[in-house]
Amino acid sequence: MLFKSKHINLRTKLATFKYRGIALDVHLLCRFNFSIHPVRRTITSDRPLHVTVDMMSDEALHEGKSASPQHGGKIADIDIARMRMPYRDAKDAFLENDLVAREPFAQFKHWFDEACKHPQIREPNAMALATCSRDGKPSCRMVLLKGFGPHGFRFFTNYDSRKGREIAENPFVSLMIYWEAPNRQVRIEGIIEVLSEQESAEYFHSRPISSQVAACVSHQSSVVPSRTFLADRAEQLYMEAHNQSLPKPAFWGGFTVIPEVIEFWQGQTNRLHDRIRFRRLAHAEKIDPTLTHMGDDGWVFERLAP
């Protein structure tokens, strides 16, 4: 299957001749056509991933033909195993003394505020939400954080979506927020609760009309015949709304993740990453004060090996 086709024009100067006092330059102009094809195979070892680049003639491209490695194609290696980005060094380590509080919500706010101000982070509230079905099959997707504090971390979605159905079966979930530029991530584990209808309605009506329309017409995770099918339904409802706020559908609303564990991770170039975990102290749990430190509001914190 042809994945992508392009052409490159190359010009090079071959020689210069003088004729009756006039300098004449001789140039060679070449046009290379190429296409890129995915190579389908299962990677079962540390061998690098290959991308096939095929040189083709104009006639072959116009006829819709595709070349292959057996017909002049060249293999360009992408050595994924050697991909490595520098992070922070030892002088930028994240130490216990760097915590702004002895409970996790103030620390999260500190890191979140820094992420919001970072010029290279466009969506600091993007987070991965992992859920699990009753029979132990996990799934993960990106959602947007829409509020946080001692009450928990909240987001909004369709209750009938796959994540909504899995949450109804198994309320234990995990969140992960990754900010690449400062080499930081926050992992959150806890139990989920449904927001009140009033809170969900207030947020729904604060959204743009186009977002309200999309929430109403999209039965998330259900099979649809085409994108046109959804676009037509959205256009019809948008025209009927006359730019007025819509009633919140019963199948749409918010959740709050009440955390039991919140881990703060900061990357190090030498891979001795910094990990400080806050967790709730279990009932009657006895701790080793050399490893686990008492925090505030029923939290303890400790350092984990990377």
N, C-alpha and C positions, 0 to 999 in steps of 0.2 A: 504494500500500500504506500502510495506517495504521501509523505508527511509534509514536506515543504520544498519548494523549488526556488532557486535564485540564480542570478548570473553576475559575473564579475568581469569588468573590462580592464585589461592590463595593457599599458603602453610602455615601450622601452625604446631608447635611442640606440640604433645600431652603428651608425657612422656619419661622418660629415665629409662632403666632397665640395671642392671649389671648382666652379665652371665660369670662366670669363669674369673673374673677380667677384662672383656671387657665391656665397656659402650655402650649400644645400644639405639639410639634415635628413637622414633616412630613419624613419621610425617603424617599429613593428607593433601593430595593434592586434591583440588577441581577445577573444571573448570566451569565457569559460562558463558553461551552464552546469549547475550541480543540484542535486536533491538530497535531502536527509531523510533516512528511513529509520524507524525504531527497530531494534533487533530484539525479537521476543525470545526470552529464555529465562529459566529460573536460575538465580544465582545461588549456588550451593557451597561456594568457597570464597576466599578472599581475592579472587581474580577481579581485575578492574572491569567496570562497565564499559561497553563499547558503543560508539555512535558511528553509523555507517555513512560515509560521504561519497556519493557517486558522481563522477564526471559524465556529462551527457552532451550530445550534440543538440543544436537547435531543432533538427528534424525529429529527434527522439522525444524532446519535450513537447513539441507541437502535436505529435501523434499520441501523446499520453502514455508513452512507454516509461518504464522505470528500470534503471540499471540495478545491478547487484554486485556484491563483492567479487563474484566470479567473472564479471564482465568489466573489469577495470576499476571497481570500487576500491576506495582506500579506507582503512580502519584508523580512526582517531581514538586513542585511549584517554579515558578520564579516570585517573587513579583516585577513586574515592577514599581509599584507605589512607592516603597521604594528605588529605584535606585537613588543615589544622590552622586555626586562628589564634593569635595571641590574645590572652585576657589580661588580667591584672597581675602585678608582681607582688612580692612579699611585703613591700612597704605600704601597699593598699589593702592589706588583709582586713577581713571583717571580724573583729574581735568582740568579746562579750562587753568590753568597755565602750564599744561603739553603739550599743543599743541605746535608743533614746528613752526607753521605758522598760519596765520589767513585766510587761504584758504585751501581747502581740498586736493589738489593734493600733496603738500609737506608733509602733514600729512600722506596721504596714502603711499607715497614713504618711509617715515620713518618706518611705521609699516611693509610694504612689505619687506624692507631690513632686518629688524629684523627677520621676518618669514623665509626668505631665509637662514639666518645663523643659524636658530634653528635646532639642531640635530634631533629632533623628528618630524620635518615637512618635508615630502618627496616631496610633490608637492604643493608648496606655491601658485602657480598660478591657482589651480583648483577652479572653481567657479560655482555656480548654476545660470542658466539663466531661468527666468520665462517669458513666452510669453502668449498671450491671443488671441483667434480667434475673428472674427468679431462679433460672437454671444455670446461672453462673457465666453467661455469655456477655462480655463487656462491649461497650461502644463508647466512642469519644467524638466530640465535635467542638467547634468554637462558638462561644456566646459572648455577650457583652455584659460586663459588670455594671449594674445600675444603682449601686448603693452599698455601703458597708459601715460597720461599727460594731459595738458590743452585741448588737442584735444578730449579727451575722453578715453574710454576703449575698446580695440579691440579684436576680436576673428575671427576665420575662420570656415566655415562649407559649407555644401551643400545647395544651394539656394532652391532646390526642396524638401528638408526635411520638416518635419512637422513644425519645428521652422521657417524655411525659408518662408514657406507659410503663417504662422501666422504673421510673421513680415511684410510681404507684405500687409496683411489685416489690421494690427494694429501695428503701429511703437512704441508704448509705451511698454517698457520692464523694468524688474528689475533684478539686479545681486545681488548675496550674496556670499561673500568669508568668510569662517570660518576656523580659525586656532585654533584647539583644545588645543594644548600644552600651549600657552600663554593666553588662554581663551579670544580670541578676534574674532570679526567678523566685516565686513564692508558691509553695505547695500547701493546699488546704484539704483536710479530710474531715468529714462530719456527717451529720444527719440533716435531711432536708425537710422543710415544712412549707405548706402552701400559704402565700400571703392572703390577707383578707380581701374580700371582693371590693371593698372601698379603696384600698391601696392600689389594687390592680386597675380599677376604673380610673383613678386619678392619673396614674401614669399613662394609661392608654390614651386618654384625652389630651395629654400633653404632647403626644407624637404628631408629626406632620400628617395631613389628610392622606397622602399617598401611602404612608406606612400603615395607617388604620385600614385603608382599603385592602392592602396586601394581606394583613392579618385576617381580614374577614373572608376573603375569597380563597385563601390557600389552606387546604386541609393538609397540613404539614405531614410529610412522610407517606402520603397516599400516592398511588400511581395515577398519572394523568396522561392523556393522549398526546399532548404537545404543549410547547410553550405558548403557542397561539391561543390555545384553550384558556390558559390562565390570563393572558393579556386581554382577551376579549371580555372575560368576566370582570377583570379589574376596571377596564374602561367603562363598562356598563354601570358598575356600582359608583364609579367616580362621577359620572354624569348625573346619576340619580341623587348623589349626595349634595350637589350644588355648592361644593366647597364648605359644607357644614360638617361638624364633628359627628361621627357615627356611634351608635351604641356598641359597647364592648361585647364581642361574642362570648358566650358562656364557656367555650372551649379554650379561651385565651386568658392568661394571667401570669402572676409572678410566683417565684419561689425564693426562699431564704435558706442558705446553707449555714447551719449552726455548727461552728467548728469545734472539733475535739483536738485537732493537731494543726499547727501552722508552722511551716518550716521556711526559713529564710536562707537562700543559697546565693553565694557570690563566687564567680569563677576566678581561678588562678591559672596562669599560663602553664605552670608545671603540673597542673591537674590535682594539686593538693587544695581542692576547693574548700571554701568555708561554708559550713552548714550549722546553723543554730536553730534548734527545734523547740517550740513551745508546745506543751501538751497539758491537758487537764490531769490533775493528780487523782489517781484512782482512790476509791474509798479504802481507808485503813492501809494505804500503801506506805511502806518505809523506804526512804531514799538514802543513797550514799551521797553525802554533801560534797564529796570530792568530785563527783561526776554530775550530779543533778542539783540545780540551784533553785531555791524558792523564789518565785516571782510574786506578782500581785494578783488579786482577784481570783485566787484559786488556780493559777497557772504555775508550772515549773518550766525551766528551760535547761537545755543541755546541748553540748556539741557532739555532732556525729562525724564519723570518719567519712571522707568523700568517696 
